[in-house]
Structure formats: C-alpha cells, structure tokens
Amino acid sequence: MSDWGGERLREDARWKHGLPPVNNANYAWIQHFIHHLSPTGIAGFVMANGSMSTDTGGEGEIRKSIIEADLVDCMIAMPGQLFYTTPIPVCLWFVARNKRNCKFSNRSGHSLFIDARKMGTLIDRTHRELTDEEINKIAGIYHIWRGEKGVGEYEDTPGFCKSVKTDEIKDHGYVLTPGRYVGAAEVKDDGEPFEEKMERLTAQLGEQFVKSDELEKTIRANLKELGYEF
C-alpha cells in the first residue's frame, strides 16, 4: 500500500524499530502488530513477499532490528494464485513478544522457516487451493516446533522446514526468505547404478532421435504433396 498517510505519522510511537517509508506500508503494518502484542502475545499476518528481503526506504534496517529483538517466530512462503484479488505469492509472518513464553518451549534465538510454495492444487486456470491435509501439515510443523504438548518432536525437513539460529539469519543479510534456509528436498535413491541409468537413458534418447527423424521426413513429404517444399 503506497497511499497510507505515512507522512502524517512520522512521530508515531509504534515505529520502535524504525521509521517506515511513506510510499510503502509493509513495515508500518508489521510494527503495528508488534506494538499491540501482549507481554506473551503471538500474532500471525499475511504480507507481500517483498517484506522478507527489501532494503529500500530503510526497510532492511527495520527488519534487522525486529530480528535482533528476537521477535520473528516463524516465516512461511506461500504459493501464488491463492487469492481472487491478486495472483502474487505471499508470505505469512508470525511474531512473538516473548519466545520464553511458559505455554510453549523456549525458542529464544531461533526462528522457524517453512517453504510451502509447491503446495496447493489449481482449481481453475488462475486460482489455487490448499488441501486440508496441506494446511494441517503447515500448521502442525509450527505447533510441533514451538513445543505444544503432545504433538511430537520437531525435526528439520530438507526442502520444507528448518529451525534457524539468529546468527545464521544475520549471515544471510537479515533476509527472511524461507528458500534460503530450508535447502533442497532429499531425492530418493531409486537403486539403479549410475552407469546403468546413463546407458538406459542414452539408448532412449537415441530411439527418440530416430523417431524425430522419421517424423520430420513424414512432415516434409506431406508438405511437398501440398506444394510447400523446403
């Protein structure tokens, strides 16, 4: 949101972590939520993807301050086409006032990153929906990680989720994009030796080349009959 009246709110008490630019309300919204957290409060909200990595207008410094204050509990990257008003992908922010909250485990100095960009199914040409199973998977990982009782033990899943120390976020320039941290998904070994696989794939490629040549000859012959020879 570019027209949010920021020029009239330069002295607002909510801007504890930095003055948000007048032409973008992302970090005004984020600091608004943080400002209104209770001493043990947690807030979750949807933001544009740019909020995870932008450095323009002082936003990078605001994000750095928020991270160093240990307020970022969880970041989730979502797929595009989830909304009817815009096709752009978004992210979910979860911020916590106190990660030592006795209701959950002590998560101080750590943040959870979840990459859910590959989830969802297109229900038509322009809209995607998450299944109940996918929603439960995302929510379940967060609940397990923050230490809710009776939900299991948390483990990192390559390509999907990772618990990251604040120092590692610092090493990445205070960028909060989950893809930077979760890595690539593990590829299951199909048990076929590499040499055998290459022989098989090479043979298949040779067969496809032969079929391609035959198809080209057929097309040329048909075009010639129609008077279009080349």
Beta strands, then each sheet from edge to edge (+ up, - down):
strand 1: 42-48
strand 2: 72-77
strand 3: 90-96
strand 4: 110-115
strand 5: 121-122
strand 6: 128-129
strand 7: 161-165
sheet 1: 1+ 3- 2+ 4+ 7-
sheet 2: 5+ 6-
end
